[in-house]
C-alpha cells in the first residue's frame, strides 16, 4: 500500500517545478560580551568618590552629633529629619566592618537606594565601643563620605528610638 501512496504522490506533483535549494541556516546569536573592565572601573569610582581626606566647605555640626545640610536647601529639612518626619525605607549595618569595607558597602548601598527611588535611609555605624581607643571610627569617616555624595541632601544623628549616636538618618535626592 505504501507503493501506491508514492505513485499517487508522484503523479500529483509531476508538473510541479522544483524550488532552487536555499540555505536557511541561522547561526545562533552570540551572547553580548560582559563589560568586565567597565564594571571594575565603576566600582573603583564608587570607592574613590568617598575619600577619607575630604574637607567640606560647610558643615552644620554640633559637638559629636552628626548633622549636615547641603547648601541651597531649607533648614526645615534638618528639623524634619531629626524629628523622624520621613519614614526610613532601607538601612545598612556597618558593625564589624573595617573602614575600607564600610566605604565600599556605603557607596554600593546608596547607589542601589538611588536606583530604587529610596529617599530616606539609616546607616548604622556603631558607637565605637569595641574599636581601638573606644572611638567611633566609622562615624567620623561616614560624615566625610556622605558629604561628598551629590545625592545626599542632608543627614542627622538618629533619634534614640532609631539608633541614637550609633546611627545616622540620610535624606537622598529624588531620583530621575
Phi, psi and omega in degrees: 000331178294323179296323178296321179295319180293318180297315179299318181296313180298322178295322183288330185250013185297329181267000181286146177265124181295144176283150175288139179294135178234154177261118180251028182281128176246122178293143178298143182291131179287140176293147179294141180293148177273122182283071186302316182295321178297319178297318178297315181298317181296320178296319180294323177298319178300315181294314182293333183288349179243085184270146176281346186259012183286132177247110184291147179288326180210136177225151175248081183254144174229096181067232182270353182285131177282127182204127182207142175222124179295140180305143178092359179249151183293138176300340177301331180300316179296318179300313180295320180297317180292333181268000178079030181298320182267144177284131177287117186266337183203158178212160175224141180247120184263004181308135175082357181270147171285161185304316182295319177295317181297318181299314179296317180298317180296315180300312179297316181300310182294323178295317178297317180297317180299316180297328182271359179077020179280134186255326186235122183228158175245132175245115181268113183253346180086171182257000177078018183294335180257004181271169179300136182062012179052041179253146179281080184302310183294326179301313182290323179289320183301319181300320178290321179296317183292321181298329182284347182273123178296335183277358178266117178277315184200162170211155180210151176303141181293152173294158180309322180291339182254008178125350177052226183291358179257008182209160178228141176258130186242133175255124182257153177297155173294138178278150176116000000 
